[in-house]
Amino acid sequence: MGTSVRLHKVKRPGGVFWFDLQHVAEDADGTWLRGPVGSPWSAPHDSGVLPVPVVVLLTPGRPWAAWWVGDPADRRLEIDVCLPPVPVPDGWQYVDLELDPVLHERDGRVEIEDEDEYEQACRDNWMTPADAELARLTADACAELLRRGSEPWLRRGWQILEP
């Protein structure tokens, strides 16, 4: 397995969530991280280990992070709309912008989750109007990308998840 890295996911105002993952690849699409079952995670209110495997694709400058979730009950590709991920000394960090386009593998359904969290973040000024606009535009574009399913990296995530 690759080098251990920590992925920091900042939720405003909820604090920092982190995941200990393995750096498994770099390519033209970005940095690929893998979290096997049992990988530790922590949040301000809880901690534990991953019950299912995940793969994460991060690319500096791109306002989203892709998560392939190997949940046997609901295999899915979740897009975390965020401020562009940045490398930090122990791994990666991004600020979550709440909206999450999700592709459910079982039935091909695409939806945008966490509209309520997005609305609250806008209402309570936890994100700037510019960040809110970036979140909405990115979520809509990513949902369409998931519906088309034509990007090669969409399949690559599943290949890395289940080597």
Summary of the structure (lengths in Angstrom):
residues: 163
radius of gyration: 15.0
end to end distance: 10.9
largest distance: 43.2
contacts: 485
relative contact order: 0.16
helix: 24%
strand: 44%
